[in-house]
Structures are given as C-alpha cells and as structure tokens.
Amino acid sequence: MTIGVTIPVVSAQTIPERMSGLRSLISSFFESTETQPEYKSNRAWNEPINQDAKGFFRVYYQNVHGIPRDNVNLSQDLQALAEYDVGCFCLSETNLDWNRPYVRSEYLSRQRKTWKYSATSFSSIDMESSSDNITGGTLTSTVDRWSSRVSKKDSDPSGMGRWSYQTLVGK
C-alpha cells in the first residue's frame, strides 16, 4: 500500500445503491417475454452430399485415430472416398510411422488399387520406435484427375508430425 493514498470507505448502505443499475439489468434479463423465440430446425443448410462432385474439387478431412493396416478396412475406406468423388483427403492422427519406407509403400500400393493417379504427402514424428504404430502423424492425398495439379508437397519440418501440405496450380 502506498502511504498517503486515501481508500474510499464502502458501507453496507452504499452497496445496494451502486448495484441497483446492475440488478435492474439482471432482473429484466430473466423476466418472461410474451413472445416465444423462433425455433429453427437443425437441418443442414446445403444439399446432401452426393456421389458426383460435378467437376468441383471436393476436400475431405477426418481425424481417423489410426489408419487400419488390414486390406479389407483400408480398401473399404478408400473406396468410400472414391464413391463420393473426393479430390483430396486429409487425415490426422494416422498413428503410423510414415518415416519407414515399407509403411509408405504398403499404403500407396493399396491406394493405387482405388486411384491410378495420386500425389500423397505424409508426416510423422521423428522418434525411434520399435513398432510401425506411432502417435500422431498426418496424410494428405490428392487423387485422380486432381493429382496432376499438385506442384509442391511437403510436411512439418520440425519433425513433430503435425501437418502435411500440398500446393495445387490451375484455375
């Protein structure tokens, strides 16, 4: 406390006087209103997604909490993306060590069964592991006719495996 500064004295009688403005605001906030609020349905505002993107570039993102390594589940997932005419898909928390060449190769060979052409960028944490599974990681893949538009692809240079990206060209 600084010497010579006068602190105002607040009594119990002055508190209600100072709070009266706030009390009126609070009490009027909770007063019932004569009109009911207009409720709107919780329906999507756009058209439902269909299988044909009609030439549009469709991007799909999902935190997958791990990419399946078995042929059946991974093939089904990739086929579902193909059926909805997805041009680029971005997956986070892939939980695979993309720094291992055979893990990348295994994934890309399965992806090639769905799309003949693709450009894929991976990222995973730079950490020694005895397993092919590792926390985090991302995958960004541009497929089909859109893959020829990828001019650059890279990943997180810090080695944390937080993101991967691609640069596309065209109009």
C-alpha positions in Angstrom: 0.0 0.0 0.0 1.2 3.4 -0.9 1.5 5.9 2.0 -0.7 9.0 1.6 -3.4 7.3 -0.6 -6.9 7.6 0.7 -9.0 4.5 0.2 -12.8 5.2 0.0 -14.9 3.7 2.7 -17.7 1.5 1.5 -20.6 0.9 3.8 -23.3 -1.7 3.7 -25.8 1.0 2.7 -23.8 2.2 -0.4 -23.5 -1.3 -2.0 -27.3 -1.6 -2.9 -27.2 2.0 -4.3 -24.2 1.1 -6.6 -25.7 -2.3 -7.6 -29.2 -1.1 -8.4 -28.4 -0.5 -12.1 -26.9 -3.9 -12.4 -29.8 -5.5 -10.5 -32.3 -3.9 -12.9 -30.4 -5.3 -15.8 -30.2 -8.8 -14.3 -33.9 -8.9 -13.3 -35.1 -7.6 -16.6 -33.0 -10.3 -18.4 -34.8 -13.1 -16.5 -38.3 -11.6 -16.9 -40.6 -13.7 -19.0 -41.3 -12.4 -22.5 -44.7 -12.5 -24.2 -43.3 -13.8 -27.5 -41.7 -17.2 -27.9 -38.4 -17.5 -29.6 -38.5 -18.6 -33.2 -37.1 -22.2 -33.4 -35.3 -23.3 -36.5 -34.8 -26.9 -37.5 -31.4 -28.4 -37.0 -31.2 -29.4 -40.7 -28.1 -29.0 -42.9 -28.2 -25.8 -44.8 -26.8 -27.3 -48.0 -27.8 -30.1 -50.3 -26.9 -33.5 -49.1 -23.6 -34.9 -50.4 -24.0 -37.0 -53.5 -21.6 -39.3 -55.3 -20.9 -36.9 -58.2 -18.9 -33.7 -57.4 -19.8 -32.4 -60.9 -16.3 -31.2 -61.6 -15.9 -29.5 -58.3 -12.8 -30.1 -56.1 -14.1 -31.9 -53.0 -11.9 -32.0 -49.9 -12.4 -34.4 -47.1 -10.9 -34.1 -43.6 -11.1 -36.6 -40.7 -9.2 -37.3 -37.5 -9.1 -41.0 -38.0 -7.4 -42.1 -34.7 -5.4 -44.6 -36.7 -5.4 -45.9 -40.3 -6.3 -49.6 -40.5 -3.5 -51.7 -41.8 -5.6 -54.6 -42.9 -6.6 -54.8 -46.6 -10.4 -55.1 -46.0 -11.0 -52.0 -43.9 -8.5 -49.7 -45.6 -9.8 -50.7 -49.1 -13.4 -50.0 -47.9 -12.4 -46.6 -46.6 -10.6 -45.6 -49.8 -13.5 -47.0 -51.9 -16.0 -44.9 -49.9 -13.9 -41.8 -50.7 -13.8 -42.7 -54.3 -17.6 -43.2 -54.5 -18.1 -39.7 -53.2 -15.8 -38.3 -55.8 -13.3 -36.8 -53.3 -10.5 -35.0 -54.9 -8.3 -34.5 -51.8 -8.4 -36.1 -48.4 -6.6 -35.1 -45.3 -6.2 -37.5 -42.4 -4.9 -36.6 -39.0 -3.7 -38.9 -36.2 -2.9 -41.7 -38.7 -0.8 -43.3 -35.9 1.6 -44.9 -38.4 5.4 -44.3 -38.7 5.5 -42.8 -42.2 9.3 -42.5 -41.9 9.5 -46.2 -42.6 9.6 -46.7 -46.4 7.7 -50.0 -46.3 4.8 -48.5 -44.3 4.5 -45.8 -47.0 4.9 -48.3 -49.8 2.2 -50.6 -48.3 -0.2 -47.8 -48.0 0.5 -46.4 -51.5 0.0 -49.8 -53.2 -3.4 -50.1 -51.6 -4.3 -46.6 -52.6 -3.2 -47.3 -56.2 -5.8 -50.1 -56.4 -8.5 -47.4 -55.9 -6.9 -44.5 -57.9 -4.4 -44.9 -60.7 -3.0 -41.4 -60.1 -2.3 -39.7 -56.8 0.0 -37.3 -55.0 0.4 -38.1 -51.3 2.4 -36.3 -48.6 3.0 -37.8 -45.1 4.2 -36.6 -41.8 5.0 -38.3 -38.6 7.1 -37.6 -35.5 10.8 -38.2 -35.8 11.2 -40.6 -32.9 12.7 -44.0 -32.5 10.1 -46.7 -32.2 10.2 -50.5 -32.3 6.7 -50.5 -33.8 5.1 -49.3 -37.0 2.5 -47.6 -35.0 3.4 -44.2 -33.5 1.3 -41.4 -32.1 0.1 -38.6 -34.4 1.0 -38.2 -38.0 -0.9 -36.9 -41.0 -1.6 -37.8 -44.6 -2.7 -35.5 -47.4 -3.6 -37.1 -50.7 -4.8 -35.6 -53.9 -6.2 -38.2 -56.2 -7.5 -38.9 -59.7 -7.6 -36.0 -62.2 -6.6 -33.5 -59.5 -3.3 -35.1 -58.7 -1.7 -33.6 -61.9 -2.3 -30.2 -60.3 0.0 -30.8 -57.3 3.1 -28.6 -57.8 4.6 -29.0 -54.3 4.1 -31.3 -51.3 5.9 -31.4 -48.0 5.5 -32.0 -44.3 6.2 -30.4 -40.9 9.9 -29.5 -41.0 10.1 -29.5 -37.2 9.8 -33.3 -37.1 6.7 -33.2 -34.9 4.5 -34.8 -37.5 1.7 -32.2 -37.0 0.9 -31.4 -40.6 1.5 -32.2 -44.3 0.5 -30.0 -47.2 0.3 -29.8 -51.0 0.2 -26.8 -53.3 -2.1 -27.1 -56.3 -1.9 -25.0 -59.5 -4.6 -24.2 -62.0 -7.7 -22.1 -62.3 
